[in-house]
Amino acid sequence: MRILHVIAQLPSKTGSGVYYSNMIEEFKKYDHEQRAIFAYQDDYEWDVLDREHQYPVEFKSQELPFPIVGMSDIMPYENTLYSAMTDEMMSLWKEAFRKRLERAKREFNPDIIFAHHLWILTSLVREVFPDTKVIGICHNTDLRQAKMNPHLKEKHVKNIHQLDYVFSISEELKDEIVEIYGIDRNRIIAVGGGYNQRIFYPPKEKVYSDKVRLVFCAKIDPSKGIYELIEVYKSLGLDDVTLDIIGNPNEENKKRLKEYIRDDDTIRVYNVKDQVALGDELRKKDIFIMPSFYEGLGLIAIESLACGLYVVATEIEALKTFLGEEINKSGIIKYVPLPRIYDTDKPVEEDLPEFKENLKKAILCQIQKVRERIDCHKELEDKIKSLSWEGIVDKMNKIINSI
């Protein structure tokens, strides 16, 4: 089968970019022919497929003289907001992707297309390929764009209801997809999101130190609860606990982080170069904390569990559903109730004291398990492995062979 994969972002560094690359990597074992359309900038190189099998779109170039347009307002690389695009920018953007789509149609003539995000590019894919099976992949950030920018949806997103199928990362998203795009609910399949089992795996033997090592890894942005986490961490007042913050903050968040951290030398902020380096870092830690006010799935929490960490996370319904009852009740993950949320990812200020108190209790609970060297992961190893990309793509492959 000839499969074309399409995304309007970098095929790494964000949840959807990593999803895109892992899908392609895992599909290799089924001997499909694969090609890829994606965005890049700043001499970025991608090697999941050979160069002759890529149709990249270069930003910050003569063709597109502005940074990649990001599905989130804060991206881990220089980006343009959809809401800030002029008509001329949008015209250049659509023309650049249309050229790659038409070239792929001529040269490759795919049997099936996976188009990531139910947004402008996926609508364009359906337009260029009216007679090819197109499966849109919903990552949740696309639904957020549709709600935040209804004028762009009205003008540029016209064909989502004509997709053959939509793969959603959770059951919870189905109703929202139907409501926003009017697609037949029977054509929406919840497939979840996987982790790369070759990168995220437990250490052969857990090495404990005299410190309990907490770690946060996400976009450095208020919507991820990072500043509430720092406040809670400082309030612990424990000499045997450290906090590592892995991410690449923009200038605004860099200044704000500095103000929050001040002279606390038990907090480190640094970035890692890729997913392999991230896996290596996670295996050195004890507890992963995801205090996000908004997540599509929260894949990094699953990757952390796979690396043998305890997890503290907000009650992201998609994550709870995906992990299942056995893992949720095992104690390796503790959930914190969300405050009331408005504008998709902003907490109601008066709810934050209770939220921070609950976050503190959950962190202290997991710290105690680490101190006592309790390890609940061994008996759940097979269950966690079933959530890997190997399992998810096997499910996807069965679906595309049956349609």
C-alpha positions in Angstrom: 0.0 0.0 0.0 1.2 3.5 -0.8 0.8 5.8 2.2 1.3 9.6 2.3 1.8 11.3 5.6 1.0 15.1 5.9 1.7 17.6 8.7 2.1 21.4 8.6 4.6 21.4 11.5 8.0 20.1 12.3 7.9 16.3 12.5 9.4 16.4 16.0 9.5 18.5 19.2 5.8 18.6 19.8 3.3 15.9 20.7 1.8 15.8 17.2 5.2 16.0 15.5 6.5 13.0 17.5 3.2 11.2 16.8 3.7 11.7 13.1 7.3 10.4 13.1 6.5 7.4 15.3 3.6 6.4 13.1 5.9 6.4 10.0 8.6 4.5 11.8 6.3 1.7 13.0 4.5 1.4 9.7 7.8 0.4 8.1 7.5 -3.2 9.5 4.4 -3.7 7.2 6.3 -3.0 4.0 4.1 -0.2 2.9 5.6 2.4 0.6 5.6 5.7 2.5 6.2 9.4 1.6 6.1 12.5 3.9 5.0 16.1 3.6 6.1 18.3 6.5 7.3 21.8 7.5 10.9 22.6 8.4 13.2 25.6 9.0 16.7 26.5 10.1 18.6 23.7 8.5 16.5 21.1 10.3 17.0 17.5 9.1 14.7 14.5 9.4 15.8 11.0 8.7 12.8 8.7 9.4 12.4 8.4 5.6 15.1 8.8 3.0 15.3 12.3 1.5 14.0 11.1 -1.9 10.8 10.1 -0.1 10.2 13.5 1.5 8.3 16.6 0.2 9.4 19.2 2.8 8.1 22.8 2.9 10.8 25.2 4.0 9.8 28.2 6.2 11.9 31.3 6.8 12.8 30.9 3.1 12.2 32.9 -0.1 9.0 30.8 -0.7 7.7 31.3 2.8 9.5 34.3 4.6 8.1 33.6 8.0 8.4 30.9 10.7 6.4 27.7 10.8 2.8 28.3 11.7 2.1 26.4 15.0 -1.0 24.7 16.2 -0.3 26.0 19.7 0.4 29.6 20.6 3.6 28.5 22.4 5.8 26.1 20.4 9.3 24.7 21.3 10.6 26.5 18.2 10.1 29.9 16.5 6.6 30.0 15.2 3.9 32.2 13.6 0.3 32.2 15.0 -2.5 31.3 12.7 -4.4 34.3 14.1 -1.6 36.6 13.1 -1.4 35.5 9.5 -2.2 38.1 6.8 -4.2 37.2 3.7 -0.9 37.3 1.8 0.8 34.9 4.2 -2.1 32.5 4.1 -2.0 32.6 0.3 1.7 31.8 0.2 1.3 29.1 2.9 -1.5 27.3 1.0 0.3 27.6 -2.3 3.5 26.0 -0.9 1.6 23.0 0.6 -0.6 22.7 -2.5 2.6 22.3 -4.7 3.9 19.5 -2.6 0.5 17.7 -2.5 0.2 18.0 -6.3 3.7 16.7 -6.8 3.1 13.8 -4.5 -0.1 13.0 -6.4 1.8 13.0 -9.7 4.9 11.1 -8.6 3.5 8.8 -5.9 -0.3 8.5 -6.3 -1.0 7.3 -2.7 -3.7 4.8 -1.9 -4.3 6.4 1.5 -3.3 9.7 3.2 -2.9 10.4 6.9 -3.4 14.1 7.4 -2.6 15.4 10.8 -4.8 18.0 12.5 -8.4 18.7 11.5 -7.5 22.2 10.2 -6.5 24.1 7.1 -4.0 21.6 5.6 -6.2 18.6 6.0 -9.0 20.5 4.3 -6.6 21.3 1.4 -5.6 17.6 1.2 -9.2 16.6 0.7 -9.5 19.2 -2.0 -6.4 18.1 -3.9 -7.2 14.4 -3.4 -11.0 14.1 -3.9 -10.9 10.4 -4.9 -8.2 9.1 -2.5 -9.0 7.7 1.0 -8.0 10.4 3.5 -7.8 9.8 7.3 -7.6 13.0 9.4 -5.8 12.7 12.7 -7.2 14.9 15.5 -4.7 16.0 18.1 -7.1 18.3 20.1 -5.0 21.4 19.5 -6.8 21.6 16.1 -10.2 21.7 17.8 -8.8 24.5 20.0 -7.7 26.5 16.9 -11.2 26.0 15.4 -12.8 27.4 18.6 -10.3 30.3 19.0 -10.3 31.3 15.3 -13.8 30.7 13.9 -13.2 33.2 11.1 -10.3 31.1 9.8 -12.3 27.9 10.1 -15.2 29.5 8.1 -12.9 30.7 5.4 -10.2 28.0 5.1 -11.5 24.7 6.6 -14.3 23.5 4.3 -13.8 19.8 3.7 -13.3 18.1 7.1 -16.8 16.5 7.0 -15.8 14.8 3.7 -12.9 12.9 5.2 -13.3 9.1 4.9 -12.3 8.6 8.6 -10.9 10.5 11.5 -8.6 8.9 14.0 -8.9 10.7 17.4 -6.5 10.4 20.3 -9.3 9.7 22.7 -13.0 8.7 23.0 -13.7 12.0 24.7 -12.9 14.0 21.6 -15.5 12.3 19.4 -18.5 14.5 20.5 -16.4 17.7 20.0 -15.3 16.6 16.5 -18.9 16.0 15.6 -20.0 19.3 17.0 -17.3 21.4 15.3 -17.1 19.7 11.9 -20.4 17.8 11.5 -18.6 14.6 10.5 -20.6 11.3 10.9 -19.7 9.9 14.4 -19.4 6.4 12.9 -16.4 7.5 10.9 -14.5 8.6 14.0 -12.2 5.9 15.5 -10.4 6.4 18.8 -6.9 5.0 18.4 -5.1 6.7 21.2 -1.5 7.7 21.1 1.5 5.5 21.7 5.0 5.9 23.1 8.2 4.7 21.4 9.2 1.6 23.1 12.8 1.7 21.7 13.4 5.1 23.5 11.2 5.0 26.6 11.8 1.9 28.7 12.8 1.2 32.3 16.4 1.1 33.4 17.8 -2.4 33.9 18.1 -1.6 37.5 16.7 1.4 39.3 19.4 3.5 40.8 18.3 5.6 43.7 20.2 8.6 45.0 20.1 10.5 48.3 17.7 12.9 46.6 14.1 12.4 45.3 14.3 13.7 41.7 11.2 15.5 40.4 11.0 16.3 36.7 8.7 18.5 34.5 9.0 18.3 30.7 6.7 20.3 28.4 6.3 23.6 26.7 7.2 26.3 29.2 3.9 28.0 29.2 1.3 29.0 31.9 -1.2 26.6 30.4 1.1 23.7 31.6 0.9 24.7 35.2 4.6 25.3 35.5 4.4 28.3 37.8 2.0 26.7 40.2 4.4 23.7 40.3 7.3 25.9 41.2 5.3 27.5 44.0 4.2 24.1 45.3 7.8 22.7 45.1 9.2 25.7 47.1 6.4 25.2 49.7 7.5 21.6 50.3 10.7 22.8 52.1 12.3 19.4 51.8 16.1 19.1 51.7 16.1 15.7 50.0 14.0 16.7 46.9 15.1 18.4 43.6 13.2 19.7 40.6 14.4 19.6 37.0 12.5 21.6 34.3 13.2 20.3 30.8 12.1 22.6 28.0 13.0 25.6 25.9 11.3 28.7 27.2 10.8 31.8 25.0 12.2 35.1 26.3 9.0 36.1 28.2 8.8 32.8 30.0 12.6 32.7 30.6 12.3 36.0 32.5 9.3 34.8 34.4 11.0 31.5 35.4 13.9 33.4 36.7 11.6 35.5 38.9 9.9 32.4 40.3 13.1 30.3 40.8 15.3 33.2 42.1 18.2 31.8 44.0 16.9 28.2 44.5 19.8 26.0 43.4 17.7 22.8 43.7 15.8 23.8 40.6 17.5 23.3 37.2 16.2 24.5 33.8 17.6 22.9 30.7 16.7 21.4 27.3 17.5 18.1 25.6 18.4 17.7 22.0 16.0 14.9 21.1 13.7 12.1 22.2 16.6 9.7 22.8 18.2 12.2 25.2 14.9 12.7 26.9 14.5 9.0 27.5 18.0 8.9 29.1 17.1 11.9 31.3 13.8 10.4 32.5 15.4 7.1 33.5 17.6 9.2 36.0 14.5 10.7 37.7 12.0 9.4 40.2 8.7 11.4 39.7 7.3 13.1 36.6 4.9 15.9 37.2 2.3 17.1 34.6 0.2 19.9 36.3 -1.3 21.0 32.9 -4.5 22.9 32.6 -5.0 21.5 29.1 -3.7 18.4 27.3 -4.8 16.5 24.2 -3.6 13.2 25.7 -0.5 13.9 27.8 1.8 11.4 26.0 4.8 12.4 28.1 3.1 11.0 31.2 2.9 7.6 29.5 6.5 7.9 28.3 7.5 8.6 31.9 5.6 5.6 33.3 7.4 3.5 30.6 10.7 4.8 32.0 9.8 3.5 35.4 8.8 6.9 37.0 6.0 7.6 39.3 3.7 10.3 37.9 1.6 13.1 39.2 -0.9 14.5 36.6 -4.0 16.6 36.4 -7.2 14.8 35.7 -6.9 14.7 31.9 -9.9 12.4 30.9 -8.2 11.2 27.7 -5.1 10.1 29.6 -7.2 8.3 32.3 -9.3 6.5 29.7 -6.2 5.5 27.7 -4.2 4.2 30.7 -7.2 2.2 32.0 -8.4 1.2 35.4 -5.6 -1.2 36.3 -2.9 1.5 35.9 -5.0 4.3 37.3 -5.7 2.4 40.5 -2.2 1.0 41.0 -0.6 4.0 42.7 2.1 4.6 40.0 0.1 7.7 38.9 -1.8 10.2 41.2 -4.4 12.5 39.7 -5.0 16.1 40.8 -8.5 17.6 40.2 -8.4 20.5 37.7 -9.5 24.0 38.7 -12.4 25.5 36.7 -11.0 26.3 33.2 -12.0 29.1 30.8 -10.7 29.9 27.3 -9.7 26.2 27.0 -6.5 26.4 29.1 -6.8 29.2 31.7 -7.5 28.4 35.4 -10.0 30.4 37.4 -7.8 32.4 39.8 -9.9 31.7 43.0 -9.6 27.9 42.4 -5.8 27.9 42.4 -5.2 27.7 46.2 -7.1 24.4 46.4 -5.5 23.2 43.2 -2.0 23.8 44.6 -2.9 22.2 47.9 -4.1 19.0 46.0 -1.0 19.1 43.8 1.2 19.3 47.0 -0.5 16.3 48.6 -0.1 14.2 45.4 3.6 15.0 45.1 4.2 14.2 48.8 2.4 10.9 48.4 4.7 9.9 45.5 7.8 11.2 47.3 7.1 8.8 50.2 6.9 5.8 47.8 10.3 6.7 46.4 11.8 7.2 49.9 10.6 3.8 50.9 11.9 2.3 47.6 8.4 0.9 46.7 8.3 -0.1 43.0 4.8 -0.9 41.6 6.0 -0.9 38.0 7.2 -4.5 37.5 3.7 -6.1 37.7 2.4 -3.5 35.2 5.2 -3.7 32.7 3.2 -5.7 30.1 0.2 -3.4 30.5 2.4 -0.3 29.9 4.1 -2.0 26.9 0.7 -2.5 25.3 0.4 1.3 25.1 3.5 1.6 22.9 3.6 2.6 19.2 3.9 -1.0 18.2 0.5 -1.7 19.6 -1.2 1.5 18.3 0.1 1.2 14.7 -0.8 -2.5 14.6 -4.4 -1.4 15.3 -4.1 1.3 12.6 -2.8 -1.1 10.1 -5.7 -3.5 10.6 -8.1 -0.6 10.1 -6.6 0.6 6.8 -6.5 -3.0 5.5 -10.2 -3.3 6.1 -11.4 -0.1 4.5 
